[in-house]
Amino acid sequence: MAGALGQLLLDRGTLPALGGALLAAGGILFAVLAPGRKRCLSGPSAVPQMCIHWPTVGIAAGLALLAVPGLAANRFTLAGVMPWLGAIIALAIAVWPQRDRTVARRLPLSVTFSWPVVVVGLAVIVGAFLRLHRIHSIPLEMGCDLPLIQGNIAQILDGEFPIFFESHPGREGLFFYLAAAVASVAGLSHVSIKIAAALIGVASIPVMYWLGKEMWDRWAGAAAAVLLSISHWHIILSRMGYRAVLLPPLASLCLLFAVRGLMTGQPRWYALSAGFAALCLQTYNAGMVVPLLLMGALLIAAAFRRQLQVRISWSMVLLCALVILIVALPLVCYALEDPARYLYRAATRATSIEAPLPARPLATWLGNGARAAAMFQYRGDTVYVTNVPGYRQLGFATALFFALGAAYCALRRPLNHGWLLWLFLIGLLLPSTLSLAFPDEVPSAVRSIGVLPMAMMLAAVGVRAASCWLTGGSPQPGRSGRLNAVVRPLSVVAIVGGLLAEAVAVYPLYFGRYVSAQPYQNQSISLEMAHVIDAYSDGQAYILVAPFWYDGNAVRAQLVHAVPDGVQEVTVLEPGQGPLDRSVPRALVIVHPDGLEALSLLEGDYDRSIVLGHRWEDGSLAFWAFYGERKAE
């Protein structure tokens, strides 16, 4: 009750300090009163005999060296890809010996029928609806990033295969290759890019189940999957078409297999964890920290093996380092060839490349950290593209259970190797907090998206611990049996009801408030311009760009019939140039609503003309379309 009251006060914003204190107090009280859980760690602390076929690892290293020349010049080539894939296959053989393949424990990604699996199935259905419903129209505006992303995908479809996409400011390419597969079937468009991202978002839901099952049990995994499926943070990101959508599932798989490796000591799980850590490098620049986090965790585990009760040896640490290096080999080659380009985007935020650093960097970083920590339950990202501006990143019930779960994990340590979860949570917040040159960008829903699975896991711990406490077999202290018979069902109804209420509330939050926060209430200026230009096929098309009020790349990316090179942007109307060139027999000129002087100048220069006003749904003027024609001389 104290936690819920605290979250309500945080939402109202009138007494945030009191609200935060009540929320923290509620979490601590819950952690103290709720029964603990016996963790399943790794059994004996002694390191078992682990089977790694090191000669095969040596073959993998040799094949990787052979691949390097073929991966030069920022291109995937057959001469580079074949030995690189051969190296990865050799690693798989080295860590999964023949005798283990026939008696191996099933992958932790297996699914057998149970009620938690039914819940996860329903969560996937709900999640798919929330991520794909009206995907063609929400969000409608491409903005400034999607046109460049579309151009990157077009490169792949045209037969170019870059390792790193160098269009400003530089982008990792794994998502583009996956989106190209969708585009090869559905055609390349703004919608196909969003569909590719949405499908990845849906696939992330069962991954959360597997992570929760590995760290606690099936019901904890089901709770994590449900919370992710109705998370507006994840829904927004999944529908935007950004490459960062790949980071949550890959980081989750990295953590999942790391936990499995520490529990069993089997090299295959360590290798899989390292492989997914390497793939995180190809998702988004914030993914750079994942291999560092994994290697740091393994070094800690190896150094304090007995204290942490883990099954690991230094050979496992070496194996993971080799796996990361080989799986990430193409990107490593590019980073060594052009480190300035590869690190440029991250450097613009942490250094003075684009903006001067603050006078007190440490104070700025601490302030960034405080705002990043507060985004879960108090004030989230303020950018309309990535969030309902200022809205907390977690839903009400999720935010409450996040506080309960965080306190419970800190005081009771119920998770299998839960220290890894904390390490990844803090580490994946780091890229957002390092925005020293642009502190106003903190919190960033995109840059900190890697922490989302960890936040969902902590919230799921709160749900699972509360349900275990309230439905336990023994009576609760200080209550009669009859009172317990009433309180327990009501408490369970309250938990389920809170989650259902959040699931219902997320629809108007996204399809109502988020849509209303978009420019022109989710009407697209670039798409309207593209439609007008496509409909005009008789001459040259121009857009008067001053004042700046649209994205020219977005207009060109959405043209269907017109040739993008046939659309010229002019900053000012000058005699003899652009549309005022007398050699241009006819032209279309798109003009800002306030460009009445420009319209007058155009009308005086053409022999025949017509001006049409294109309006938004509310009747306000979007832009003028001037159509002019000169008499033949």
N, C-alpha and C positions, 0 to 999 in steps of 0.2 A: 504493500500500500504506500509506504514511504517513497519507494522508487517511482511508482506511477505518478504520485503527486509531484515529485521532483521533475519528472519529464514534462508534465503539464506546465509547470512554472517555466521551464526552459523554452517550451513552445510559445508561451505568451510573451516571453522576453522582458517581463517587468522586474523579476527578481532572479536573474540568472545565477547569481552566487548561491542563493538559498536553494534554488532548484538543483544545482550541481551537488551541493552538500547533501540534500535529501536523497538524490539518486545514488551517490556514493555510500551513504549510510544504509540505504536499503540493500545495496549489493553486499556490503560487509555483513549486515545482519543475516541475510539469506545464507551467505557462505558459512556463517557460524552455526546456524540452526539446522541447515539441511544436512542429511547424513552423508558421510563420505563414500567414496567408491574405491575398491581395491583395483589398482591398475594391473594390466597384463603387460609386463615389460619383456624381458628376454630369457627368463629362467636363469640358469647358472651364469655367473659373471665371467667364467672362463671362456676364452675365445675358441670356438670349435675349429676343426680342420676345414678350411674353405677351399673349394676347388676352383682355381684359376689356371688355365692352360697358358702359361706365360710364353711359350714359343709361338702360339697362335696370336697372342697380343703383339709379339714382335713382328709377325707377318702383317698385322693390321697397321702397325707403325710404318713399316716399309711401303705398303700400298698408299698410305697417306702422303708420304714423301713423294711418291710417283705422281700423285694427283696435283701437287702444288703448281707445276708449270702450266697445267691445263686449266687452273683456276685463276690465272693471272688476268690482268686487264679488266677486272670486274665483269667477268662473263662465265656462266656455266657452259662448258663445252664437253663434248663426248669424251675427249681425252682426259678431262679432269673429273667428270662425274663418275665414270665407270670405276676407276681405282678408288675413288672416295667411297662409293657405295660398297665396293669390295672390302674396304677397311672396316666399315660399320658391320658388315656381315661377319667378318673375321672376329670382331669383338664379341658379337653375339654368340658365336661358336665357343669362344674362349671362356666365357662366363657361364655357359649353359652346357656342360659336358653331356655326352650321350647318355650316361647312366642316370643322370638327373632328369632327363627329359621324360622318361617313362614313369617315374615315381614322383615327379615334382608336385608340390602343392599348387593348387589352382591359382591362377592369377587373382589378385585382389579385385580385379574388374569383373569377376564372374557374377552372375545373377541367378539366384534360385528363388522360387516362389515363396513369398511370405507376406504378411500384412504390411510390413514396412515397404516392401517392393511395390505393393499396390498403391500405397501413398505416394511413392516416388513416381509411379506411372501417371497418377492424377496430376502431380506437380508438373511433370513434363507437358501434359496436355494443356494445363492452365498457362504454363510458361510459354508454350508455343503460340497460344492465342494472343497473349499480351505482347509478344515480340513480332508477330506476323500480321495481326489485324490492322488493316488500312496502311500497310507498309508502303503502298504506292504513293500515298499522299501525306504521310506524317513520318518524319519532317519533310516538307516539300522543297524548301530552299537548299540548294547544294552548298552554298557558302563558299569559302575560299579554299578549303582543303580537298573536298571531294572532286573538283575538276582535275586537280593534280593527281589524285589517286586514280581517277578514271584514265588519265593519260598513262600512268604507270602500268595499269592492267592492259591497256591497248598495246603497249610495247611487247608484252608477253604474247598476246594474240597475233601480233605481227611477226613473231619469230625471233624476237630479242629476249635474251634470258640473263638480265643483270643479277648480280649477287646483292648489290646495294643500289637502291634507286636514288640517283643524285639530284633529281629535281628539288628545288629549294624547299625545305632546308636539309634534305636527305632523309630517306626512309628505309626501314628494314622491310624485306620483301615477302615473308612467308604468307601473310594474309593476301597479298596481291596474286600469288600463284593459286591459292585456294579460290579466290574470287574469279580468277580467269577460268577455272574449271566450270563455275556456275555460269559465267558469261558465254562460254562456248556452247552452252545449251540454251540459255534464255536470251542471249544477246547482251552486249555491253551497254549498260545504262546506269543512271543513278539508282534505279529500283533494283537492278540485279546486284549491285554492290551492297545495298542495304539488306537484301535477302541473304547474301553470303554471310554477312555479319550476324544477322538474326539466327541463322541456322547454327552458327558457332555458339551463340548465346544459349540456344536450346540444348545443345550438346553439353554445355557446362553444367547443367542441372544434375544429371546422373553422376558426373564426376564428383560433385559435392557430396552425393550420397556415399560413394566409395571412400572418400576421404574421411567422412564422419564415422563410417563403419570401422575403418582401420584404427581411428584414434579412440573410439569408444565402443559403440555397437550399432546395430542396424537402425534402431529407432533414433539415435543421435544423427546418423546419416540421413534418415528420412526427414528429420526436422531441418537439417541444413539445406537439403534439396528444396523443401517447401519455402524456406525463407529466401533462398536465392531466386526461386521462380517468381515470387511476388515483390522482389526488390526493385523499386523504381530506379535506383542507381544503375542496376544491371540492365533493366529494360531500356532505359534511355541510351546507354552505351551500345547495346545490341542492335538498336535501330538506326544508329547514326552512320554506319558504314566505315568506322575507324578501325585501323589495324590493332589498336590496343585491346580489342575484344578477345584476342587470343591469349593475352597474358594471364587472366584468371584461371582458365582450365589447365594451361601448361604449368603454371606455378603450383597449382593444386596437385597435379600428378607428380611433380618433383617432390613435394612434401610427402605425399602418400607413400611413394616408393622409398623415400629416405626412412620413414618410420618403419616400414616393413623390413628394410635392410638392418636397421638397428635392433629390431626384435628377433630376427632369424639369423643374421650373420651371413646370408646367402649373397654371393657376388652379383647374381643376376639383378637383384632389387637395387643394389647400389648403382649398377651400370644403367638401369632404366632411369633412376633418379637423376643421374648425371646427364643422361641423354636429353631428358626434358628440360633440365637446367640450361643446356646448350641451345635448345630450341627457343627458350625464352629470349635469347639474344636476338632472334629474328622476328620478334613480335613488335616491340616498341622500345624507345630508348630507356624507359624506366626498367625494362627487363634486364639491363646490364648488371644489376645488382644480384640477380638470382644465382648465377654461378658462384659469385663471391660469398653469398650467404650459405650456400650448400657446402662449399669447401671450408668455410669458417666453422660451420656446425660439425663437420666430420673431424676437423682438427681438434675441436673441443672434446668431441666424443672419444677420439682415440687417446687423448691425453688424460681424460678422467673416466676411463672405461669402467672401472669398478664402482666408482661413486655413482655414475649415471646408470649402471646396470645395462650396458649395451654390448652387443656382439659386433665388434669391429677390430680390425688390425690395421697397422700402417699400410699394409699392402692394399687394403680397400681404398684408402685415401689416395694412393698412387693410381690405382685403377680408375677412380672417378676423375682425377685430373686428366688422365689420358683420354677417357671417353669424352669429356667436355671439349678437349682440344681437337679431337678427330671429328666429332659431330659438328662442331662450329668451325671446321677448317676453312670453308669458303669465305665466311665473314672475317675470320682471323687474317686470311691472306689479304682481303681488301683493306682491313684496318691497318695492317702493316704497310701497305702500298700508299694509302692516303689517310693517315690518322687525323689530319685536320678536318677533312670532309666528314669522316665518320663521327667524330666527336663534336662537330660544329653545333648541332642543336642543343646538346646538353651544356656545352660551353657558353652558349648565349644566355643561359639562365644563371649559371654559377660564376661567370666571370664578367669582365667589363667589355666584351666584344660588341654588344649592341647597346648597352646602357651602363652608366657608371655604377660602381658598387656603393652601397651605403657607407657612411662614415664609421658605423659600428656594426661590422658584419656579424659578430657573435650575437649581439642583441637582436639583430634582424633574424638570424637563424632560429634563435629561441622563440621569437614571436611567431615565426612560420610554424615551428613545431607545435606551439600552443593552439594555433588556429587549425592546423591539420588534425590534432587530437580532438578538437571540439566539433569537427565537421560531422561526426557520427550522430551526435545527439543535439547539437545546438544550431550551428550555422554552417551550411554547406557551400558548394560552389555557387558563385554569383553570375556565371556566364549562362545566358539563356539557351545556348546550343546544347550544353552538357548537363543542365539541371534546371529544375524550377528555381529561378534565381533566389539564392539564400536559404532554400529549404534544406533541412538536415538530410544527410545522405542515407540514413536508415529510417524505415517506417516506425510508427509509434511502438508497436509491440516488439519489433526487432530491436529498437533502441533500448527498451526496457530490459529485454532478455540479454542484450549485449552487456549491460552493466552487471546484471546478476551473474552471467556466465564468466565475465572477466574476473570479478571478485572471487567466485567459486574456484576458478582455475588457479588464481594466485594463492589462495589460502589452503585449498584442499588438494590441488594437483591431481585431478581425476583422470586426465588424458594420458594415453600411452605416449611418452616422450613429448609432453605438452610444451616443454621448453623450446622445442623446434618451432611450434606455432608462434610463440612470443617473439622469437628471433626473426622469423619471416615477417611478422606484423610490423615490428619496429623497422626492420631493414627496408621493407617495401614502401614505408612512409618517407624514407630518406630522400628519394628523388624529388618529391614535392617540396620538402622543406629546404632543399638547396637552391631554390629559386631566389637567390640573394639579389640579383639585379632587377627582378620583377616580383617583389613581395606581395603586390596586390593580386597576383595570380594564385595565391594560396588562400584557402584550400582549392586544389584542382581535382575534379572528379575523374579526369582522364589520367593525369600523371600519377595519381595514387590508386588507380584501379586495381593494382596488384594486391592490395590489402583486403579487397572485398571478400575473397574466400576465407581469409583468417577471421574477419569480422563475422561472417555468417557462421563459422565454426564456433566462435565464442558465444554467439547468440543461441546456437543449437545446444550448447552445453547448458545454458540457462534453462532452456525448455526441457531438456532431458532430466536435469537435476531436479527441477521443480516437479515434473511428472513422477519421477521416482519417489520423491519425498511424499507427495500427496496421495500416491496410489500404493505405498509400501504396505507390506503385510502386517507390520506391528502398529498398534495404536499410537497416535501422536501424543507426546507428553502433555499431561494436564487436561486431557479431554476424555470424556466418557465414551464408551463404545457407540452409544446411540448418537452422540454428537459427531463422532468420526464418520459414522455412516451417512450423515447429512453433509458434513463439511467437505469430505473428499470428492464426492461427485460434483458438488458445486464448484470446487476448485479446478477440477479437470475441465468442466464446462467453461470456466473463466479463461483457462489457457487456450482451449480450442476456439472459443468465441473471440478472443483477442486476435488470434491468427486469421480467423475468417474475416473479422472486421478489417484487418489490414489488407487482406486480399481484395475485399470489396472496395476499399478506399483507394487502392492504387489505380483503378480505372479512371475515375474522374480526375485524379491527380495528374496522370499522364495525358489522357485524351481531352482533358478540360484545361487545367491550369498550365500545363506545359505548352499545349497548343496555343493558348492565349498569350503566352510570353514570347512566342516567336515573332519575328518581324512581320508586320501587317497581319497578325493573327494567323500565321502559317500560310500566307499567300506568298508566292515566289515571284519577285521582280525579275530575276534572270530567266525563269521559265516563260513568263509573259512576253518578255522581249524576244526570246527564241521563237515563240509561236508567231509573233508579228513578222519577224525576219523570214521565217520559213514560208509564210503565206505570201511574201513579196518576192517575186522571181523575175522582175522586169529590169532590174538595174542594180547599182551599187547600194549597199546598206552602210550607214554610218551611225555611230552612237556618240553623242556629245557628252564627254565624261565629266565635265566640270559643272556643278559640284559632284564629288564622288558619291555615288549612291547605289552602286551595284557592283558585281564582280564579272569582269569581262570574260575570264576563263570559264565561269559557270554558264554564261550565255553561249559561248562557242561549244561547250561540251554537250549542250542540250539541243543543238541544231540537228534536224533530221534531214531536210532537203537542201538547205543552203550550204555552201562551202564555207567552212570557218575562216579561210583566208580572205573570203569576199566581204567580211565584216571588218570595217576599219573604225578605230576609235580616234576621235579628235578632241583635243583639249580646248581649242578656241577656234572660232570661225574667222578665217582670214581670206581675203580676196585672192582668187587664183589657186587656192589650195583646198583639198578635200571636197566637200559638197559644193563649194563656191568656185570650183574649177569649171570654166565654161565648156571644157571638152567632155564633161560628164552629162550625157543627154537626159538621164533620169536618175533619181535617187530617193532612198528612204532615209530619213534622219530621225532618230529617237532623241527626244529632248526632255530634260527635267521639267516637272510641273511649273517651276518658277522661271523657266527659260523663255519668257514672252519676248524679250528683246531679240533672242536668237531666232525665234519663229518669224518675227517681223523682218529680220535681215534675209532669211531664207525665202520668204514670200516675195520680197522685192527682187530677188536674183533669178527666180524661175518664172517662166511664162505662164505656166499653169500649175496650180498646186491645190492640195487639200490637206487639212489638218484634222486628225481624229484623236479624241481624248480616250485613253484606256483607263478604266476606273476599277477600284477595288469593290469588294462586295458591299461595303458600307457607303458607297457612292463617292468616296474621296478619289482624287485624281492620282493615278499611278505614274503616267508619263504621256507626253504628246508624241504622236507619230506623224511626221511631216512627209507627204508624198509630193515630189516636184518633178516637172517635166519641161524641157526646153524645146522650142520649135527648131526643126532642122534648118540649118543655114544653107 
